């Protein structure tokens, strides 16, 4: 990309961090609704697989 935009005076910096540890799937950060809609069954199945 840097080569493509260089003629326009644009500089490019790309940052590619490695893996980052988060609490995304931790019970402290994930809240589940009391009422579960059938339209989101595939989401529940995916989340169950990740647990």
PDBQT receptor file of N, H, CA, C and O in Angstrom, charges set to zero:
ATOM      1  N   UNK A   1       0.819  -1.174   0.000  1.00  0.00    +0.000 N 
ATOM      2  CA  UNK A   1       0.000   0.000   0.000  1.00  0.00    +0.000 C 
ATOM      3  C   UNK A   1       0.875   1.254   0.000  1.00  0.00    +0.000 C 
ATOM      4  O   UNK A   1       0.551   2.240  -0.663  1.00  0.00    +0.000 OA
ATOM      5  N   UNK A   2       1.968   1.217   0.733  1.00  0.00    +0.000 N 
ATOM      6  H   UNK A   2       2.231   0.417   1.271  1.00  0.00    +0.000 HD
ATOM      7  CA  UNK A   2       2.845   2.383   0.810  1.00  0.00    +0.000 C 
ATOM      8  C   UNK A   2       3.324   2.789  -0.572  1.00  0.00    +0.000 C 
ATOM      9  O   UNK A   2       3.380   3.980  -0.880  1.00  0.00    +0.000 OA
ATOM     10  N   UNK A   3       3.671   1.816  -1.416  1.00  0.00    +0.000 N 
ATOM     11  H   UNK A   3       3.625   0.848  -1.167  1.00  0.00    +0.000 HD
ATOM     12  CA  UNK A   3       4.136   2.127  -2.764  1.00  0.00    +0.000 C 
ATOM     13  C   UNK A   3       3.036   2.761  -3.614  1.00  0.00    +0.000 C 
ATOM     14  O   UNK A   3       3.307   3.627  -4.445  1.00  0.00    +0.000 OA
ATOM     15  N   UNK A   4       1.796   2.325  -3.401  1.00  0.00    +0.000 N 
ATOM     16  H   UNK A   4       1.576   1.621  -2.725  1.00  0.00    +0.000 HD
ATOM     17  CA  UNK A   4       0.684   2.827  -4.203  1.00  0.00    +0.000 C 
ATOM     18  C   UNK A   4       0.356   4.279  -3.888  1.00  0.00    +0.000 C 
ATOM     19  O   UNK A   4       0.001   5.037  -4.791  1.00  0.00    +0.000 OA
ATOM     20  N   UNK A   5       0.465   4.679  -2.635  1.00  0.00    +0.000 N 
ATOM     21  H   UNK A   5       0.753   4.063  -1.901  1.00  0.00    +0.000 HD
ATOM     22  CA  UNK A   5       0.067   6.034  -2.241  1.00  0.00    +0.000 C 
ATOM     23  C   UNK A   5       1.247   6.992  -2.095  1.00  0.00    +0.000 C 
ATOM     24  O   UNK A   5       1.039   8.181  -1.857  1.00  0.00    +0.000 OA
ATOM     25  N   UNK A   6       2.463   6.510  -2.231  1.00  0.00    +0.000 N 
ATOM     26  H   UNK A   6       2.632   5.544  -2.425  1.00  0.00    +0.000 HD
ATOM     27  CA  UNK A   6       3.657   7.365  -2.106  1.00  0.00    +0.000 C 
ATOM     28  C   UNK A   6       3.645   8.552  -3.068  1.00  0.00    +0.000 C 
ATOM     29  O   UNK A   6       4.045   9.647  -2.671  1.00  0.00    +0.000 OA
ATOM     30  N   UNK A   7       3.203   8.380  -4.316  1.00  0.00    +0.000 N 
ATOM     31  H   UNK A   7       2.878   7.491  -4.638  1.00  0.00    +0.000 HD
ATOM     32  CA  UNK A   7       3.178   9.528  -5.229  1.00  0.00    +0.000 C 
ATOM     33  C   UNK A   7       2.280  10.682  -4.753  1.00  0.00    +0.000 C 
ATOM     34  O   UNK A   7       2.427  11.813  -5.215  1.00  0.00    +0.000 OA
ATOM     35  N   UNK A   8       1.374  10.400  -3.851  1.00  0.00    +0.000 N 
ATOM     36  H   UNK A   8       1.255   9.481  -3.476  1.00  0.00    +0.000 HD
ATOM     37  CA  UNK A   8       0.466  11.422  -3.330  1.00  0.00    +0.000 C 
ATOM     38  C   UNK A   8       0.987  12.045  -2.035  1.00  0.00    +0.000 C 
ATOM     39  O   UNK A   8       0.297  12.854  -1.415  1.00  0.00    +0.000 OA
ATOM     40  N   UNK A   9       2.198  11.674  -1.625  1.00  0.00    +0.000 N 
ATOM     41  H   UNK A   9       2.759  11.017  -2.128  1.00  0.00    +0.000 HD
ATOM     42  CA  UNK A   9       2.777  12.211  -0.402  1.00  0.00    +0.000 C 
ATOM     43  C   UNK A   9       2.214  11.594   0.864  1.00  0.00    +0.000 C 
ATOM     44  O   UNK A   9       2.331  12.163   1.949  1.00  0.00    +0.000 OA
ATOM     45  N   UNK A  10       1.606  10.432   0.720  1.00  0.00    +0.000 N 
ATOM     46  H   UNK A  10       1.511   9.970  -0.161  1.00  0.00    +0.000 HD
ATOM     47  CA  UNK A  10       1.008   9.744   1.873  1.00  0.00    +0.000 C 
ATOM     48  C   UNK A  10       1.964   8.673   2.357  1.00  0.00    +0.000 C 
ATOM     49  O   UNK A  10       2.477   7.880   1.568  1.00  0.00    +0.000 OA
ATOM     50  N   UNK A  11       2.200   8.654   3.657  1.00  0.00    +0.000 N 
ATOM     51  H   UNK A  11       1.783   9.298   4.299  1.00  0.00    +0.000 HD
ATOM     52  CA  UNK A  11       3.034   7.619   4.264  1.00  0.00    +0.000 C 
ATOM     53  C   UNK A  11       2.130   6.622   4.978  1.00  0.00    +0.000 C 
ATOM     54  O   UNK A  11       1.068   6.981   5.487  1.00  0.00    +0.000 OA
ATOM     55  N   UNK A  12       2.561   5.386   5.006  1.00  0.00    +0.000 N 
ATOM     56  H   UNK A  12       3.423   5.095   4.593  1.00  0.00    +0.000 HD
ATOM     57  CA  UNK A  12       1.755   4.318   5.586  1.00  0.00    +0.000 C 
ATOM     58  C   UNK A  12       2.542   3.625   6.689  1.00  0.00    +0.000 C 
ATOM     59  O   UNK A  12       3.722   3.310   6.533  1.00  0.00    +0.000 OA
ATOM     60  N   UNK A  13       1.869   3.398   7.795  1.00  0.00    +0.000 N 
ATOM     61  H   UNK A  13       0.911   3.654   7.922  1.00  0.00    +0.000 HD
ATOM     62  CA  UNK A  13       2.433   2.601   8.877  1.00  0.00    +0.000 C 
ATOM     63  C   UNK A  13       1.426   1.498   9.194  1.00  0.00    +0.000 C 
ATOM     64  O   UNK A  13       0.245   1.767   9.411  1.00  0.00    +0.000 OA
ATOM     65  N   UNK A  14       1.898   0.279   9.219  1.00  0.00    +0.000 N 
ATOM     66  H   UNK A  14       2.858   0.060   9.044  1.00  0.00    +0.000 HD
ATOM     67  CA  UNK A  14       1.032  -0.857   9.554  1.00  0.00    +0.000 C 
ATOM     68  C   UNK A  14       1.497  -1.462  10.868  1.00  0.00    +0.000 C 
ATOM     69  O   UNK A  14       2.682  -1.739  11.055  1.00  0.00    +0.000 OA
ATOM     70  N   UNK A  15       0.559  -1.660  11.765  1.00  0.00    +0.000 N 
ATOM     71  H   UNK A  15      -0.403  -1.435  11.613  1.00  0.00    +0.000 HD
ATOM     72  CA  UNK A  15       0.860  -2.269  13.060  1.00  0.00    +0.000 C 
ATOM     73  C   UNK A  15       0.101  -3.588  13.123  1.00  0.00    +0.000 C 
ATOM     74  O   UNK A  15      -1.121  -3.620  12.974  1.00  0.00    +0.000 OA
ATOM     75  N   UNK A  16       0.822  -4.655  13.342  1.00  0.00    +0.000 N 
ATOM     76  H   UNK A  16       1.814  -4.628  13.464  1.00  0.00    +0.000 HD
ATOM     77  CA  UNK A  16       0.207  -5.980  13.414  1.00  0.00    +0.000 C 
ATOM     78  C   UNK A  16       0.542  -6.638  14.743  1.00  0.00    +0.000 C 
ATOM     79  O   UNK A  16       1.480  -7.430  14.824  1.00  0.00    +0.000 OA
ATOM     80  N   UNK A  17      -0.219  -6.315  15.790  1.00  0.00    +0.000 N 
ATOM     81  H   UNK A  17      -0.981  -5.671  15.724  1.00  0.00    +0.000 HD
ATOM     82  CA  UNK A  17       0.103  -6.893  17.096  1.00  0.00    +0.000 C 
ATOM     83  C   UNK A  17      -0.151  -8.399  17.126  1.00  0.00    +0.000 C 
ATOM     84  O   UNK A  17      -0.952  -8.930  16.357  1.00  0.00    +0.000 OA
ATOM     85  N   UNK A  18       0.533  -9.049  18.008  1.00  0.00    +0.000 N 
ATOM     86  H   UNK A  18       1.183  -8.618  18.633  1.00  0.00    +0.000 HD
ATOM     87  CA  UNK A  18       0.315 -10.485  18.179  1.00  0.00    +0.000 C 
ATOM     88  C   UNK A  18      -0.932 -10.701  19.037  1.00  0.00    +0.000 C 
ATOM     89  O   UNK A  18      -1.689  -9.763  19.282  1.00  0.00    +0.000 OA
ATOM     90  N   UNK A  19      -1.136 -11.897  19.476  1.00  0.00    +0.000 N 
ATOM     91  H   UNK A  19      -0.520 -12.659  19.277  1.00  0.00    +0.000 HD
ATOM     92  CA  UNK A  19      -2.301 -12.222  20.285  1.00  0.00    +0.000 C 
ATOM     93  C   UNK A  19      -2.379 -11.382  21.551  1.00  0.00    +0.000 C 
ATOM     94  O   UNK A  19      -1.359 -11.017  22.137  1.00  0.00    +0.000 OA
ATOM     95  N   UNK A  20      -3.585 -11.087  21.954  1.00  0.00    +0.000 N 
ATOM     96  H   UNK A  20      -4.414 -11.383  21.478  1.00  0.00    +0.000 HD
ATOM     97  CA  UNK A  20      -3.813 -10.271  23.137  1.00  0.00    +0.000 C 
ATOM     98  C   UNK A  20      -4.744 -11.041  24.072  1.00  0.00    +0.000 C 
ATOM     99  O   UNK A  20      -5.802 -11.513  23.657  1.00  0.00    +0.000 OA
ATOM    100  N   UNK A  21      -4.349 -11.160  25.302  1.00  0.00    +0.000 N 
ATOM    101  H   UNK A  21      -3.489 -10.777  25.639  1.00  0.00    +0.000 HD
ATOM    102  CA  UNK A  21      -5.178 -11.866  26.279  1.00  0.00    +0.000 C 
ATOM    103  C   UNK A  21      -6.260 -10.915  26.792  1.00  0.00    +0.000 C 
ATOM    104  O   UNK A  21      -5.965  -9.821  27.273  1.00  0.00    +0.000 OA
ATOM    105  N   UNK A  22      -7.507 -11.349  26.684  1.00  0.00    +0.000 N 
ATOM    106  H   UNK A  22      -7.747 -12.238  26.294  1.00  0.00    +0.000 HD
ATOM    107  CA  UNK A  22      -8.625 -10.545  27.187  1.00  0.00    +0.000 C 
ATOM    108  C   UNK A  22      -9.534 -11.434  28.028  1.00  0.00    +0.000 C 
ATOM    109  O   UNK A  22      -9.343 -12.648  28.098  1.00  0.00    +0.000 OA
ATOM    110  N   UNK A  23     -10.510 -10.823  28.652  1.00  0.00    +0.000 N 
ATOM    111  H   UNK A  23     -10.666  -9.837  28.595  1.00  0.00    +0.000 HD
ATOM    112  CA  UNK A  23     -11.513 -11.587  29.394  1.00  0.00    +0.000 C 
ATOM    113  C   UNK A  23     -12.830 -11.613  28.623  1.00  0.00    +0.000 C 
ATOM    114  O   UNK A  23     -13.905 -11.662  29.222  1.00  0.00    +0.000 OA
ATOM    115  N   UNK A  24     -12.745 -11.579  27.297  1.00  0.00    +0.000 N 
ATOM    116  H   UNK A  24     -11.872 -11.539  26.811  1.00  0.00    +0.000 HD
ATOM    117  CA  UNK A  24     -13.921 -11.501  26.441  1.00  0.00    +0.000 C 
ATOM    118  C   UNK A  24     -14.935 -12.602  26.741  1.00  0.00    +0.000 C 
ATOM    119  O   UNK A  24     -16.134 -12.326  26.802  1.00  0.00    +0.000 OA
ATOM    120  N   UNK A  25     -14.488 -13.827  26.928  1.00  0.00    +0.000 N 
ATOM    121  H   UNK A  25     -13.515 -14.051  26.878  1.00  0.00    +0.000 HD
ATOM    122  CA  UNK A  25     -15.410 -14.936  27.155  1.00  0.00    +0.000 C 
ATOM    123  C   UNK A  25     -15.542 -15.284  28.628  1.00  0.00    +0.000 C 
ATOM    124  O   UNK A  25     -16.155 -16.294  28.976  1.00  0.00    +0.000 OA
ATOM    125  N   UNK A  26     -14.982 -14.472  29.482  1.00  0.00    +0.000 N 
ATOM    126  H   UNK A  26     -14.484 -13.652  29.200  1.00  0.00    +0.000 HD
ATOM    127  CA  UNK A  26     -15.039 -14.700  30.919  1.00  0.00    +0.000 C 
ATOM    128  C   UNK A  26     -16.421 -14.311  31.445  1.00  0.00    +0.000 C 
ATOM    129  O   UNK A  26     -17.044 -13.380  30.933  1.00  0.00    +0.000 OA
ATOM    130  N   UNK A  27     -16.885 -15.007  32.442  1.00  0.00    +0.000 N 
ATOM    131  H   UNK A  27     -16.379 -15.763  32.858  1.00  0.00    +0.000 HD
ATOM    132  CA  UNK A  27     -18.195 -14.701  33.023  1.00  0.00    +0.000 C 
ATOM    133  C   UNK A  27     -18.264 -13.283  33.577  1.00  0.00    +0.000 C 
ATOM    134  O   UNK A  27     -19.356 -12.731  33.714  1.00  0.00    +0.000 OA
ATOM    135  N   UNK A  28     -17.115 -12.681  33.900  1.00  0.00    +0.000 N 
ATOM    136  H   UNK A  28     -16.228 -13.129  33.789  1.00  0.00    +0.000 HD
ATOM    137  CA  UNK A  28     -17.119 -11.311  34.414  1.00  0.00    +0.000 C 
ATOM    138  C   UNK A  28     -17.494 -10.299  33.346  1.00  0.00    +0.000 C 
ATOM    139  O   UNK A  28     -18.042  -9.241  33.659  1.00  0.00    +0.000 OA
ATOM    140  N   UNK A  29     -17.207 -10.610  32.094  1.00  0.00    +0.000 N 
ATOM    141  H   UNK A  29     -16.763 -11.468  31.840  1.00  0.00    +0.000 HD
ATOM    142  CA  UNK A  29     -17.462  -9.628  31.040  1.00  0.00    +0.000 C 
ATOM    143  C   UNK A  29     -18.632  -9.994  30.136  1.00  0.00    +0.000 C 
ATOM    144  O   UNK A  29     -19.212  -9.116  29.498  1.00  0.00    +0.000 OA
ATOM    145  N   UNK A  30     -18.990 -11.277  30.069  1.00  0.00    +0.000 N 
ATOM    146  H   UNK A  30     -18.519 -11.990  30.588  1.00  0.00    +0.000 HD
ATOM    147  CA  UNK A  30     -20.079 -11.678  29.195  1.00  0.00    +0.000 C 
ATOM    148  C   UNK A  30     -21.375 -11.804  29.980  1.00  0.00    +0.000 C 
ATOM    149  O   UNK A  30     -21.480 -12.591  30.920  1.00  0.00    +0.000 OA
ATOM    150  N   UNK A  31     -22.347 -11.019  29.578  1.00  0.00    +0.000 N 
ATOM    151  H   UNK A  31     -22.261 -10.379  28.814  1.00  0.00    +0.000 HD
ATOM    152  CA  UNK A  31     -23.662 -11.073  30.215  1.00  0.00    +0.000 C 
ATOM    153  C   UNK A  31     -24.628 -11.758  29.260  1.00  0.00    +0.000 C 
ATOM    154  O   UNK A  31     -24.657 -11.450  28.068  1.00  0.00    +0.000 OA
ATOM    155  N   UNK A  32     -25.401 -12.666  29.774  1.00  0.00    +0.000 N 
ATOM    156  H   UNK A  32     -25.378 -12.916  30.742  1.00  0.00    +0.000 HD
ATOM    157  CA  UNK A  32     -26.379 -13.376  28.951  1.00  0.00    +0.000 C 
ATOM    158  C   UNK A  32     -27.775 -12.937  29.350  1.00  0.00    +0.000 C 
ATOM    159  O   UNK A  32     -28.062 -12.803  30.539  1.00  0.00    +0.000 OA
ATOM    160  N   UNK A  33     -28.652 -12.710  28.373  1.00  0.00    +0.000 N 
ATOM    161  H   UNK A  33     -28.419 -12.820  27.407  1.00  0.00    +0.000 HD
ATOM    162  CA  UNK A  33     -29.993 -12.220  28.680  1.00  0.00    +0.000 C 
ATOM    163  C   UNK A  33     -30.853 -13.290  29.352  1.00  0.00    +0.000 C 
ATOM    164  O   UNK A  33     -30.656 -14.486  29.137  1.00  0.00    +0.000 OA
ATOM    165  N   UNK A  34     -31.796 -12.847  30.156  1.00  0.00    +0.000 N 
ATOM    166  H   UNK A  34     -31.956 -11.875  30.330  1.00  0.00    +0.000 HD
ATOM    167  CA  UNK A  34     -32.725 -13.773  30.792  1.00  0.00    +0.000 C 
ATOM    168  C   UNK A  34     -33.631 -14.426  29.740  1.00  0.00    +0.000 C 
ATOM    169  O   UNK A  34     -33.857 -15.636  29.761  1.00  0.00    +0.000 OA
ATOM    170  N   UNK A  35     -34.142 -13.599  28.821  1.00  0.00    +0.000 N 
ATOM    171  H   UNK A  35     -33.959 -12.616  28.804  1.00  0.00    +0.000 HD
ATOM    172  CA  UNK A  35     -35.016 -14.094  27.759  1.00  0.00    +0.000 C 
ATOM    173  C   UNK A  35     -34.185 -14.341  26.510  1.00  0.00    +0.000 C 
ATOM    174  O   UNK A  35     -33.551 -13.423  25.990  1.00  0.00    +0.000 OA
ATOM    175  N   UNK A  36     -34.186 -15.572  26.029  1.00  0.00    +0.000 N 
ATOM    176  H   UNK A  36     -34.701 -16.318  26.451  1.00  0.00    +0.000 HD
ATOM    177  CA  UNK A  36     -33.388 -15.911  24.860  1.00  0.00    +0.000 C 
ATOM    178  C   UNK A  36     -34.290 -16.045  23.637  1.00  0.00    +0.000 C 
ATOM    179  O   UNK A  36     -35.264 -16.799  23.656  1.00  0.00    +0.000 OA
ATOM    180  N   UNK A  37     -33.968 -15.325  22.593  1.00  0.00    +0.000 N 
ATOM    181  H   UNK A  37     -33.177 -14.713  22.577  1.00  0.00    +0.000 HD
ATOM    182  CA  UNK A  37     -34.746 -15.345  21.362  1.00  0.00    +0.000 C 
ATOM    183  C   UNK A  37     -34.301 -16.504  20.473  1.00  0.00    +0.000 C 
ATOM    184  O   UNK A  37     -33.104 -16.765  20.357  1.00  0.00    +0.000 OA
ATOM    185  N   UNK A  38     -35.248 -17.201  19.845  1.00  0.00    +0.000 N 
ATOM    186  H   UNK A  38     -36.221 -16.989  19.940  1.00  0.00    +0.000 HD
ATOM    187  CA  UNK A  38     -34.886 -18.337  18.989  1.00  0.00    +0.000 C 
ATOM    188  C   UNK A  38     -34.029 -17.933  17.797  1.00  0.00    +0.000 C 
ATOM    189  O   UNK A  38     -33.281 -18.759  17.273  1.00  0.00    +0.000 OA
ATOM    190  N   UNK A  39     -34.122 -16.675  17.357  1.00  0.00    +0.000 N 
ATOM    191  H   UNK A  39     -34.729 -16.004  17.782  1.00  0.00    +0.000 HD
ATOM    192  CA  UNK A  39     -33.332 -16.206  16.226  1.00  0.00    +0.000 C 
ATOM    193  C   UNK A  39     -31.830 -16.233  16.515  1.00  0.00    +0.000 C 
ATOM    194  O   UNK A  39     -31.023 -16.227  15.586  1.00  0.00    +0.000 OA
ATOM    195  N   UNK A  40     -31.453 -16.263  17.779  1.00  0.00    +0.000 N 
ATOM    196  H   UNK A  40     -32.108 -16.268  18.534  1.00  0.00    +0.000 HD
ATOM    197  CA  UNK A  40     -30.044 -16.234  18.157  1.00  0.00    +0.000 C 
ATOM    198  C   UNK A  40     -29.523 -17.598  18.611  1.00  0.00    +0.000 C 
ATOM    199  O   UNK A  40     -28.511 -17.677  19.308  1.00  0.00    +0.000 OA
ATOM    200  N   UNK A  41     -30.205 -18.658  18.221  1.00  0.00    +0.000 N 
ATOM    201  H   UNK A  41     -31.027 -18.594  17.655  1.00  0.00    +0.000 HD
ATOM    202  CA  UNK A  41     -29.791 -20.011  18.608  1.00  0.00    +0.000 C 
ATOM    203  C   UNK A  41     -28.378 -20.319  18.117  1.00  0.00    +0.000 C 
ATOM    204  O   UNK A  41     -27.586 -20.916  18.845  1.00  0.00    +0.000 OA
ATOM    205  N   UNK A  42     -28.061 -19.916  16.892  1.00  0.00    +0.000 N 
ATOM    206  H   UNK A  42     -28.705 -19.431  16.300  1.00  0.00    +0.000 HD
ATOM    207  CA  UNK A  42     -26.729 -20.179  16.349  1.00  0.00    +0.000 C 
ATOM    208  C   UNK A  42     -25.653 -19.464  17.172  1.00  0.00    +0.000 C 
ATOM    209  O   UNK A  42     -24.550 -19.987  17.329  1.00  0.00    +0.000 OA
ATOM    210  N   UNK A  43     -25.955 -18.302  17.686  1.00  0.00    +0.000 N 
ATOM    211  H   UNK A  43     -26.851 -17.877  17.559  1.00  0.00    +0.000 HD
ATOM    212  CA  UNK A  43     -24.995 -17.574  18.526  1.00  0.00    +0.000 C 
ATOM    213  C   UNK A  43     -24.779 -18.335  19.831  1.00  0.00    +0.000 C 
ATOM    214  O   UNK A  43     -23.645 -18.488  20.284  1.00  0.00    +0.000 OA
ATOM    215  N   UNK A  44     -25.869 -18.812  20.434  1.00  0.00    +0.000 N 
ATOM    216  H   UNK A  44     -26.790 -18.688  20.066  1.00  0.00    +0.000 HD
ATOM    217  CA  UNK A  44     -25.740 -19.580  21.681  1.00  0.00    +0.000 C 
ATOM    218  C   UNK A  44     -24.923 -20.848  21.462  1.00  0.00    +0.000 C 
ATOM    219  O   UNK A  44     -24.110 -21.222  22.308  1.00  0.00    +0.000 OA
ATOM    220  N   UNK A  45     -25.138 -21.505  20.335  1.00  0.00    +0.000 N 
ATOM    221  H   UNK A  45     -25.798 -21.201  19.648  1.00  0.00    +0.000 HD
ATOM    222  CA  UNK A  45     -24.376 -22.715  20.042  1.00  0.00    +0.000 C 
ATOM    223  C   UNK A  45     -22.886 -22.396  19.871  1.00  0.00    +0.000 C 
ATOM    224  O   UNK A  45     -22.027 -23.137  20.351  1.00  0.00    +0.000 OA
ATOM    225  N   UNK A  46     -22.594 -21.307  19.195  1.00  0.00    +0.000 N 
ATOM    226  H   UNK A  46     -23.291 -20.706  18.804  1.00  0.00    +0.000 HD
ATOM    227  CA  UNK A  46     -21.206 -20.905  19.006  1.00  0.00    +0.000 C 
ATOM    228  C   UNK A  46     -20.550 -20.594  20.343  1.00  0.00    +0.000 C 
ATOM    229  O   UNK A  46     -19.436 -21.042  20.615  1.00  0.00    +0.000 OA
ATOM    230  N   UNK A  47     -21.243 -19.826  21.175  1.00  0.00    +0.000 N 
ATOM    231  H   UNK A  47     -22.148 -19.462  20.954  1.00  0.00    +0.000 HD
ATOM    232  CA  UNK A  47     -20.690 -19.452  22.477  1.00  0.00    +0.000 C 
ATOM    233  C   UNK A  47     -20.516 -20.689  23.363  1.00  0.00    +0.000 C 
ATOM    234  O   UNK A  47     -19.541 -20.777  24.108  1.00  0.00    +0.000 OA
ATOM    235  N   UNK A  48     -21.433 -21.629  23.294  1.00  0.00    +0.000 N 
ATOM    236  H   UNK A  48     -22.226 -21.558  22.689  1.00  0.00    +0.000 HD
ATOM    237  CA  UNK A  48     -21.297 -22.863  24.071  1.00  0.00    +0.000 C 
ATOM    238  C   UNK A  48     -20.058 -23.644  23.610  1.00  0.00    +0.000 C 
ATOM    239  O   UNK A  48     -19.347 -24.234  24.423  1.00  0.00    +0.000 OA
ATOM    240  N   UNK A  49     -19.815 -23.639  22.307  1.00  0.00    +0.000 N 
ATOM    241  H   UNK A  49     -20.392 -23.160  21.646  1.00  0.00    +0.000 HD
ATOM    242  CA  UNK A  49     -18.634 -24.317  21.786  1.00  0.00    +0.000 C 
ATOM    243  C   UNK A  49     -17.334 -23.664  22.241  1.00  0.00    +0.000 C 
ATOM    244  O   UNK A  49     -16.328 -24.345  22.445  1.00  0.00    +0.000 OA
ATOM    245  N   UNK A  50     -17.357 -22.338  22.401  1.00  0.00    +0.000 N 
ATOM    246  H   UNK A  50     -18.174 -21.785  22.235  1.00  0.00    +0.000 HD
ATOM    247  CA  UNK A  50     -16.175 -21.635  22.862  1.00  0.00    +0.000 C 
ATOM    248  C   UNK A  50     -15.940 -21.808  24.361  1.00  0.00    +0.000 C 
ATOM    249  O   UNK A  50     -14.814 -21.676  24.841  1.00  0.00    +0.000 OA
ATOM    250  N   UNK A  51     -17.001 -22.099  25.083  1.00  0.00    +0.000 N 
ATOM    251  H   UNK A  51     -17.915 -22.206  24.692  1.00  0.00    +0.000 HD
ATOM    252  CA  UNK A  51     -16.858 -22.297  26.528  1.00  0.00    +0.000 C 
ATOM    253  C   UNK A  51     -16.192 -23.618  26.768  1.00  0.00    +0.000 C 
ATOM    254  O   UNK A  51     -15.968 -23.997  27.918  1.00  0.00    +0.000 OA
TER     255      UNK A  51
